Amino acid sequence: MGSAPAREYNAAEDLLGRNAGRADKVAYIDDVRECTYGGLTRRVNRFASVLRRLGVQPEQRVLIAMLDTIDWPVAFLGAIKAGVIPVAANTLLTTSDYAYMLEDCRARALFVSPELLPQFAPLLSRVGLVVSDVGSFCTTGTDSFAPARTTRDDPCFWLYSSGSTGAPKGTVHVHASLAQTAELYAKPVLGIREDDVVFSAAKLFFAYGLGNALSFPLAVGATTVLMAERPTPQAVFKRLAERRPTIFYGVPTLYAAMLAHAGFAPTLARSLDLRICTSAGEALPRELGERWKARTGVDILDGIGSTEMLHIFLSNRPGEVRYGTTGRPVPGYRVRLSDEQGAEVATGQVGDLWISGPTAAAGYWNQREKSRATFCGEWTRSGDKYSCDADGFYTYAGRSDDMLKVSGIYVSPFEVEAALASHDAVLEAAVVGAEDAEKLVKPKAYVVLKQASNACDELKGTLQQHVKGRLAPYKYPRWIEFVSELPKTATGKIQRFKLRPQAGA
């Protein structure tokens, strides 16, 4: 047996130190500039030295509300190297959301992109240090900086949950976890290499994007493409064609929009340099994965992670993709499915998904009850329902609070949504429970069409029959409502709880 890892450890020092021999290699490419690994290290050191000189102390928090540019990893890693705790903020929130976060995390400083300053304007007096130009902030710093004497288990950074079921929770992650996600998932599952160029449509401010565009490439010395703007199909096509990434990280909503976009011609799709695509944030419908593979020749590796576990812990793998499933456990993680009494369910039965792994968060900040309900010893409650087949592949059955019981049988909203989405007229769908005349719960679907002008009662009937032809008849949506868009979090997750009141659930 090898010796235990050293207790003293700084995540930023580790990830940057791995690239000491790559000083001239490009680490990041954003919309306007490039940065080598040597340049990244110097900027991080300058940031850390100025932060400490201005009086921000280890273990104090700073809020980062910045678009995806080279300044983001500089600020994030610079804070960590100084022992200061960066709190990554969603860039699509409201002033009231930011007010809550600033107060909750007690931020000593705010690093904010100029484009986001209007949302923070009423709040700036609450923060002692406000920086909207990280480049200028770093100019008086030093090129070398000794890392803070942190340990593997010290709080390293926070990620706020998406708030899909209520107020966001500050999720506290420790130093050891950043590199562990790369060692457990990026290297053995993705096979990420030094010669890869990676591009994540998922932004750095949430767990999926943070691994994709920071810890994974830094762990092996790859090059990362960053994009400040919103990931529309056109914006993504532009980066895929011009920057030629070999690994692309997306979400189901984006893959669906790209496939539906007229600009994604077969000639473009087949000319890309992609060797791996991944999906997370929400389960990938089987038909969507199959259509992407047919169009591009590249599989999408669907997986599931969470803010609480930091990155993906269940995943399909290259060469053994089963569309419609989330794959098998990532090495280093254990999962179990339990019933309401805590007993493990039989093969093929739906149960609550629990995860055990080294990247679990330390807990939620100032949320003791929620921490105790989610983090139970070595196990973390995911809040998801899954089943597992005889081959060990896990299939998503919806959120625990989204599951419907129809005629005494659990119905997965995702299963019905996937059946609806397999129809050529449907772009996406969300299913929630609604009461019929007898006050019994039945599925109701909210559907976004590829062509809104096709909406009619006849199409509703056609879609209902389409679902009946694919699923057990009791699962079909008794009501269908056509809508222009679905409510979602910034990470692309459908907020079904916003649809329930109007459905009468």
C-alpha positions in Angstrom: 0.0 0.0 0.0 1.2 3.5 -0.8 1.7 6.2 1.8 -1.2 8.5 2.6 -1.2 11.8 0.7 0.3 14.8 2.5 -2.1 16.7 4.6 -0.8 20.1 3.6 -2.1 20.8 0.1 -3.3 23.8 -2.0 -5.5 23.0 -5.0 -4.3 26.0 -7.1 -0.7 25.3 -6.4 -1.2 21.6 -7.5 -3.0 22.3 -10.7 -0.6 25.1 -11.8 2.4 23.2 -10.7 1.6 20.3 -12.9 2.2 22.6 -15.9 5.5 24.0 -14.8 7.1 22.4 -17.9 4.5 23.9 -20.3 5.2 27.6 -19.7 4.9 28.4 -23.4 1.9 26.3 -24.2 -1.5 28.0 -24.6 -3.7 27.3 -21.6 -6.7 29.4 -22.4 -8.2 31.1 -25.4 -11.1 33.4 -24.9 -13.0 35.7 -27.2 -10.2 38.3 -27.5 -6.9 36.8 -26.3 -4.8 33.8 -25.4 -2.9 33.0 -22.2 0.0 30.5 -21.9 0.5 28.3 -18.8 3.4 30.5 -17.8 1.3 33.6 -18.2 -1.6 32.0 -16.2 0.7 31.2 -13.3 2.1 34.8 -13.2 -1.4 36.3 -13.3 -2.6 34.0 -10.6 0.4 34.9 -8.4 -0.2 38.6 -9.0 -3.9 38.3 -8.2 -3.1 36.4 -5.0 -0.5 38.9 -3.8 -2.7 41.9 -4.4 -5.6 40.3 -2.7 -3.6 39.6 0.4 -2.0 43.0 0.4 -5.4 44.6 0.4 -6.2 42.8 3.6 -8.4 39.9 2.5 -7.4 37.0 4.8 -7.4 33.2 4.5 -10.8 31.6 4.9 -12.6 34.9 4.1 -14.9 34.8 1.0 -14.9 36.7 -2.2 -17.8 36.6 -4.7 -16.9 36.0 -8.4 -19.6 37.0 -10.8 -17.8 37.1 -14.1 -18.3 35.9 -17.6 -16.2 33.1 -19.0 -12.9 34.9 -20.0 -9.3 34.3 -19.0 -9.9 36.5 -15.9 -12.2 33.9 -14.4 -9.6 31.2 -13.7 -7.1 33.9 -12.7 -9.5 35.2 -10.0 -10.6 31.7 -8.9 -7.2 30.2 -8.7 -5.6 33.4 -7.3 -8.0 33.4 -4.4 -7.4 29.7 -3.7 -3.7 30.1 -3.8 -4.0 32.9 -1.2 -6.1 30.7 1.0 -9.1 32.9 0.3 -12.4 31.2 -0.6 -13.9 32.1 -4.0 -17.7 31.8 -4.3 -18.7 31.2 -7.9 -21.9 33.1 -8.8 -24.4 32.4 -11.6 -24.1 35.3 -14.1 -27.8 35.2 -15.1 -29.4 36.1 -11.7 -31.3 39.1 -10.4 -30.2 41.9 -8.1 -32.2 40.3 -5.3 -30.4 36.9 -5.9 -27.0 38.6 -5.6 -28.0 40.5 -2.5 -28.9 37.2 -0.9 -25.5 35.6 -1.9 -23.5 38.6 -0.7 -25.1 38.6 2.6 -25.1 34.8 3.0 -21.4 34.3 2.2 -20.3 37.6 3.9 -18.1 38.4 0.9 -15.1 40.7 1.6 -14.7 41.5 -2.1 -16.7 41.3 -5.3 -15.1 40.5 -8.7 -17.6 41.3 -11.4 -17.6 41.7 -15.1 -18.5 45.2 -16.4 -21.5 43.7 -18.2 -22.9 42.6 -14.9 -22.4 45.8 -13.0 -26.0 47.0 -13.5 -27.3 44.0 -11.6 -25.0 44.9 -8.7 -25.3 48.7 -8.8 -27.6 48.9 -5.7 -25.4 46.5 -3.8 -21.9 47.9 -4.2 -21.9 49.8 -1.0 -22.3 46.5 0.9 -18.9 45.2 -0.2 -15.5 46.7 0.9 -13.7 45.9 -2.4 -15.3 45.9 -5.8 -13.2 45.0 -8.9 -14.5 45.1 -12.4 -11.2 44.9 -14.2 -9.1 41.9 -13.0 -6.3 42.8 -15.5 -5.7 46.2 -13.9 -6.1 44.7 -10.4 -3.2 42.4 -11.1 -0.8 45.0 -12.4 0.8 45.8 -9.0 1.1 42.2 -7.9 4.2 40.0 -7.8 5.1 37.3 -10.3 5.8 34.8 -7.5 3.7 34.0 -4.5 4.0 31.3 -1.9 0.8 29.4 -1.5 -1.2 29.7 1.7 -0.6 26.8 4.0 -4.0 25.1 3.5 -4.8 21.4 3.9 -6.6 18.9 1.8 -9.7 19.2 3.9 -9.8 23.0 4.3 -12.7 24.8 2.6 -11.5 25.7 -0.8 -14.4 27.2 -2.8 -18.2 27.5 -2.7 -20.7 26.8 -5.4 -24.3 27.9 -5.0 -27.0 25.3 -5.9 -29.2 26.3 -8.8 -32.1 26.9 -6.6 -34.4 24.7 -8.7 -36.4 23.7 -5.5 -36.0 26.8 -3.4 -33.4 29.3 -2.1 -29.8 28.5 -3.3 -27.5 26.8 -0.9 -23.8 27.6 -0.5 -22.1 24.3 -1.1 -18.7 24.1 0.5 -16.0 22.1 -1.3 -12.5 21.2 0.0 -9.1 21.6 -1.6 -8.7 17.9 -2.5 -11.8 17.7 -4.6 -10.8 19.7 -7.6 -8.0 17.4 -8.7 -9.9 14.3 -7.6 -12.6 14.9 -10.2 -9.9 14.9 -12.9 -8.2 11.8 -11.6 -11.5 9.8 -11.2 -13.5 11.0 -14.2 -11.6 13.1 -16.7 -8.6 10.8 -17.1 -10.1 7.3 -17.0 -13.5 8.0 -18.5 -12.9 10.8 -21.0 -9.3 9.9 -21.6 -8.4 13.6 -21.6 -4.9 14.3 -22.9 -2.4 17.1 -23.1 -3.0 17.5 -26.8 -6.8 18.0 -26.4 -8.5 21.3 -27.0 -11.6 21.5 -24.8 -14.7 23.6 -25.1 -17.5 23.7 -22.5 -20.8 25.4 -23.4 -21.6 24.9 -19.7 -20.2 27.9 -17.8 -17.4 28.0 -15.2 -19.7 29.2 -12.4 -21.3 25.8 -11.9 -19.9 22.4 -11.0 -20.1 20.8 -14.5 -18.4 23.7 -16.3 -15.8 24.1 -13.5 -14.5 20.6 -14.1 -14.8 20.8 -17.8 -12.9 24.1 -18.3 -10.7 24.3 -15.3 -9.7 21.3 -13.2 -9.7 18.8 -16.1 -7.6 20.7 -18.6 -5.2 22.0 -16.0 -4.7 18.5 -14.6 -3.2 17.3 -17.9 -2.0 20.5 -19.6 -4.7 20.7 -22.3 -5.9 23.9 -24.0 -9.3 25.4 -23.1 -11.6 27.6 -25.2 -13.7 30.0 -23.2 -16.8 31.8 -24.5 -18.3 34.8 -22.7 -21.6 35.0 -24.5 -24.7 32.8 -24.1 -24.3 29.3 -25.7 -26.7 29.7 -28.6 -26.3 27.2 -31.5 -24.7 29.9 -33.7 -22.2 30.8 -31.0 -21.3 27.2 -30.4 -21.0 26.4 -34.1 -18.6 29.3 -34.5 -16.2 27.9 -31.8 -16.5 24.4 -33.0 -15.5 25.4 -36.5 -12.9 28.0 -35.7 -11.2 26.6 -32.6 -11.4 22.9 -33.5 -12.0 21.5 -30.0 -11.6 17.8 -29.6 -13.8 17.5 -26.5 -17.1 19.3 -26.3 -19.2 19.5 -23.1 -22.9 20.3 -23.6 -26.4 19.9 -22.1 -29.4 18.1 -23.6 -31.2 21.4 -24.3 -28.3 22.7 -26.3 -27.8 19.5 -28.3 -31.5 19.5 -29.2 -31.3 23.2 -30.3 -28.2 22.5 -32.4 -29.7 19.5 -34.1 -32.9 21.6 -34.9 -30.8 24.5 -36.2 -30.7 25.0 -40.0 -27.0 25.9 -39.8 -25.9 22.5 -38.5 -25.6 21.0 -42.0 -24.2 17.5 -42.4 -21.1 18.9 -44.0 -20.3 21.0 -40.9 -21.3 18.2 -38.5 -18.9 15.8 -40.2 -16.0 18.2 -40.6 -15.4 18.8 -36.9 -12.4 17.6 -34.9 -14.5 16.2 -32.0 -13.6 12.9 -30.6 -15.7 13.1 -27.4 -18.9 14.9 -26.5 -20.5 14.8 -23.0 -23.8 15.7 -21.5 -25.0 16.4 -18.0 -27.4 18.7 -16.2 -30.4 16.6 -17.1 -30.8 13.1 -18.5 -30.2 12.8 -22.3 -33.1 11.3 -24.2 -32.2 8.2 -26.2 -33.4 9.6 -29.5 -31.4 12.8 -29.1 -28.1 10.9 -28.5 -28.8 8.7 -31.5 -29.6 11.6 -33.8 -26.4 13.4 -32.7 -24.3 10.3 -33.4 -26.0 9.9 -36.8 -25.3 13.5 -37.7 -21.7 13.8 -36.4 -20.4 10.3 -36.1 -19.5 11.1 -32.4 -21.2 9.6 -29.4 -22.5 11.8 -26.5 -21.4 10.4 -23.1 -24.3 11.1 -20.9 -23.6 11.3 -17.2 -24.9 12.7 -14.0 -23.1 14.9 -11.4 -24.3 17.4 -8.9 -23.3 20.6 -7.1 -22.9 18.4 -4.0 -20.6 15.8 -5.6 -18.8 18.4 -7.7 -18.8 16.5 -11.0 -20.0 13.3 -12.7 -20.2 10.1 -10.7 -22.4 8.0 -13.1 -21.4 8.0 -16.8 -21.5 6.2 -20.1 -18.0 5.4 -21.5 -16.4 5.5 -25.0 -17.2 2.3 -26.8 -20.0 1.2 -24.4 -22.7 3.9 -24.8 -26.2 2.9 -24.1 -28.5 5.7 -25.0 -31.4 6.2 -22.6 -29.2 5.3 -19.7 -26.8 7.3 -17.6 -24.2 4.6 -17.7 -22.4 3.0 -14.8 -20.6 4.3 -11.7 -17.4 6.3 -12.3 -14.4 4.5 -10.6 -13.9 5.8 -7.1 -17.7 6.2 -6.5 -20.3 3.8 -5.1 -24.0 4.2 -5.6 -27.1 2.5 -4.1 -30.8 2.7 -4.8 -33.1 2.5 -1.8 -36.8 2.5 -1.1 -38.6 4.9 1.3 -37.5 2.7 4.3 -33.9 2.8 3.2 -33.7 -0.8 2.0 -32.0 -1.5 -1.4 -34.5 -2.1 -4.2 -34.4 -5.1 -6.6 -32.8 -5.0 -10.0 -35.0 -3.0 -12.4 -37.0 -1.3 -9.6 -37.0 2.5 -9.1 -35.3 3.8 -6.0 -33.7 6.9 -4.5 -30.1 7.4 -5.7 -27.3 7.7 -3.0 -23.7 8.3 -3.8 -20.5 7.7 -1.8 -17.3 9.3 -3.1 -14.3 11.5 -2.2 -15.6 14.7 -3.9 -18.7 15.1 -1.7 -19.1 18.6 -0.3 -18.4 19.3 3.3 -21.9 20.6 3.7 -24.1 23.6 3.1 -23.2 26.9 4.6 -25.4 27.9 7.5 -28.0 25.2 6.5 -27.7 22.6 9.2 -31.0 20.8 8.6 -30.5 20.6 4.9 -26.9 19.5 5.4 -28.0 16.7 7.7 -30.7 15.6 5.3 -28.4 15.4 2.3 -25.0 14.4 3.7 -25.4 11.2 5.8 -22.0 9.8 6.8 -20.2 8.7 3.7 -23.4 8.9 1.6 -24.9 11.8 -0.2 -28.6 11.9 -1.1 -29.0 13.0 -4.7 -32.7 13.6 -4.8 -32.9 11.6 -8.0 -34.8 8.4 -8.8 -33.1 5.7 -10.8 -33.3 2.1 -11.7 -30.5 -0.3 -12.5 -30.6 -3.2 -15.0 -28.9 -6.5 -14.7 -25.8 -5.2 -16.6 -25.3 -2.4 -14.1 -26.5 0.4 -16.3 -28.5 3.1 -14.5 -31.6 4.8 -16.0 -32.9 8.1 -14.8 -36.5 8.1 -13.5 -36.9 11.8 -12.5 -36.3 13.9 -9.4 -37.7 12.4 -6.2 -40.0 15.4 -5.9 -41.1 15.2 -9.6 -42.2 11.6 -9.7 -45.9 11.0 -10.3 -47.9 8.1 -9.0 -50.6 7.2 -11.6 -53.0 4.4 -10.6 -50.7 3.6 -7.7 -47.6 3.2 -10.0 -44.7 5.5 -10.2 -44.4 7.4 -13.6 -41.2 9.2 -14.5 -41.8 12.6 -16.0 -38.6 12.2 -17.9 -39.7 9.0 -19.5 -42.9 10.7 -20.9 -40.8 13.8 -21.9 -38.4 11.6 -23.8 -41.3 9.9 -25.6 -42.7 13.2 -26.6 -39.3 14.6 -27.7 -38.9 11.6 -30.0 -41.7 13.0 -32.2 -40.4 15.1 -35.1 -42.6 18.1 -34.3 -41.3 18.4 -30.7 -38.3 20.4 -29.6 -38.7 19.8 -25.9 -41.3 18.9 -23.2 -41.9 19.0 -19.5 -44.4 16.8 -17.7 -45.9 17.4 -14.3 -48.9 16.0 -12.4 -52.4 17.5 -12.7 -55.6 16.4 -11.1 -58.5 15.1 -13.1 -62.2 15.4 -12.3 -61.8 12.7 -9.7 -58.8 14.5 -8.1 -56.5 11.7 -9.2 -53.1 12.7 -10.5 -52.4 12.2 -14.2 -49.5 13.5 -16.4 -49.9 16.9 -18.1 -47.3 17.9 -20.7 -46.1 21.4 -21.6 -44.6 21.1 -25.1 -42.3 23.4 -27.2 -42.7 22.8 -30.9 -39.9 23.2 -33.5 -42.4 25.2 -35.5 -44.9 27.0 -33.3 -47.3 27.5 -36.2 -48.0 23.7 -36.1 -49.8 23.9 -32.8 -53.4 22.6 -33.0 -55.7 20.1 -31.3 -55.1 17.5 -33.9 -51.4 17.5 -33.1 -52.2 17.1 -29.4 -54.0 13.9 -30.2 -51.2 12.7 -32.5 -48.7 13.3 -29.7 -50.8 11.4 -27.2 -51.0 8.4 -29.5 -47.3 8.7 -30.1 -46.6 8.3 -26.4 -49.1 5.4 -26.1 -47.2 3.7 -28.9 -43.9 3.9 -26.9 -44.9 3.6 -23.3 -47.4 1.8 -21.1 -50.8 3.4 -22.0 -51.4 4.7 -18.5 -48.3 7.0 -18.8 -49.6 9.1 -21.7 -50.2 12.8 -21.0 -54.0 13.4 -20.5 -53.5 17.1 -21.3 -51.0 18.8 -23.6 -50.4 22.5 -23.6 -48.2 24.2 -26.3 -45.8 26.8 -24.9 -43.1 29.0 -26.4 -40.5 28.1 -23.8 -40.0 26.1 -20.5 -38.9 27.6 -17.2 -35.3 26.6 -16.6 -32.3 27.3 -14.3 -29.2 28.8 -15.8 -27.7 25.3 -16.1 -30.6 24.2 -18.4 -32.6 22.2 -15.9 -36.3 22.3 -16.3 -38.0 23.9 -13.3 -41.1 21.7 -13.1 -42.1 23.2 -9.8 -42.9 26.4 -11.7 -45.3 24.5 -13.9 -47.2 22.7 -11.1 -49.3 25.6 -9.9 -50.6 26.4 -13.4 -51.3 22.7 -13.9 -53.4 22.6 -10.7 -51.0 20.1 -9.2 
